[in-house]
């Protein structure tokens, strides 16, 4: 899970806030707050999403499962921050992302190096680089003791 206290400056905190919003399942609401209107989101092997409206449209119509079928059963997301560094308005992150299903299986686990570009106090671009072979990954075994109802009660009927 993302810890905002790992940031050493305002730009790093802003970068972590977008990943925290994904962790918390509130990314759709966070896009207008955290990003510029012309925000660009790039993921390896996928078409760029250009503008807040395009990002929100994708996220509210099935998300990345439209492009990556293994994500069709995803109920929640978490990310483990490995490293974070910044230089001016560029924030570099190394993360391991987890895309979970209701059974507690990790459907897809990319190890990501990403760049977040900040402009005028908002995220202008998020570009994640990873090996696209994870799109064919087999889910992990179910986590012992996992309960979606306990972890994310708001997602039980979604």
N, C-alpha and C positions, 0 to 999 in steps of 0.2 A: 504494500500500500504506500501511497505517496505521503511523505511528511514534508509540509511546507517549511519546517524549520531547517531542512537541509539546504535551503537557499542562503547564499552569502550576500545577496544584493537584491534590489527591487526587480531587475530584469529576470534573474533566476527564479525569484518567487512567482512572477507572472507566468513564466514557462511552466513551473510546477503546478500552478493553479489550473491550467487546462488539463493536465494529466489527473489531478485530484478530482476535477469535475467528471472525468470519465470514470474514475474509481467510484465516485459517489452516485453515478447514474444520472447526473444532471447536466450532461454536456450540451444538450439542446438549449437549455435555458442560459448556459454560460457563454455560448458563442457570441451573442450580441454584446455581452458585458466585457469579454476578454479580448475580442478580435476587432480588427479594422473592417469596415464594410467590404473592402476588396481582398479580404483574407484568402490565402491560397494554402490548401492542405494537399500535400503530395505524399503518396505511399508507393514504395517499390512495386512495380508491375501493374499499377492501377492508374486510371486517368486522373489528372489533377482535378481537384474541386476548387472552383474559383468563385469567390464571393460568399458572404454569409448565407444568402438565400439558397445557393446550391448545396452548401454543406448541410444546412438544416433540412432541406428537402430530402437529401439522401438519408440522413439520420432518422427522419420520421417516416420513411417508406421502406423500412427493412434494413437500413444501415449498410455496412460493408458486406452483409450476406448476399446482397444483390450481385456482387462480384466474386465473393469467396464462399462457395456453398457450405463449407464446413461450419461457418458461423451462423447458419440458419437456426440452430438450437441454442445460441448464446443467450444467457440470461443476465450476465454481469461481467465486468472487466476489472482487473487489477493490474497494477504495474509495480515492479520492483526497480527502484532507482539504484543503479550501480555507480555511476559517476555523473557529476554535473560541473561544468566550467563555463565561464563567459569571457567575452572580449567585447567591450562596448555593447552594441545592440544585438549581438549574436550570442545565443545560449546553446551550448552543446550538452546533450544528454546521452548517456548509455543506459538502456533500460532492458528489462525482460518483461514483456507484456503477456498477460494471461487472459484468455477468453473462455469463460466458464459456462457450463450448462447447469440445468436445475439439479442434476445428479452429483455435481461437484467434480465433474471431469474437465480437465483443461483441454479445450478443443484445438487451440492453436497457441503456440508459445514462441513468437519471434524474439530474437535477441536483436535489439535495435540501437543504432546510433542515429541520433536526430539533431536537427538544427532548428531552433526557434528564433525567428527574426522579429525584433521589436521595433515599432515605429510609433512615436508620439504616445508612449505608454500603453500601447495595445499590441497584440500579436498580429503581425502582418503575414507571416508565413510559418508553416510547420512542415518540415520535410523529414520524413523518416526513411532510413535506409536499412534494409534487412534482406536476408536470403528468402526469396519467394517460394522455395521448396516447402515452407511451412504451410502453404495453401493446401497441400496434400497430406499434411500431418495426420496421424491417427490420434484420436483422443487418448488421454492418459486414463488410468484406472480411477475409479471413484475415490474421492478423499474420504478416509475413515472419519466418521462422525460429522460429515458435512450436512448441514441443514439450511436450505435456501430460506425457509421460513424464519429461522433464527438470524441468519446473516442479513437477509434483505426481505423483510416481510412485505414491503411495498411491491415486490415483483412476483408474488405468488400467482396472481391471475394474469400475468402478461405473457 
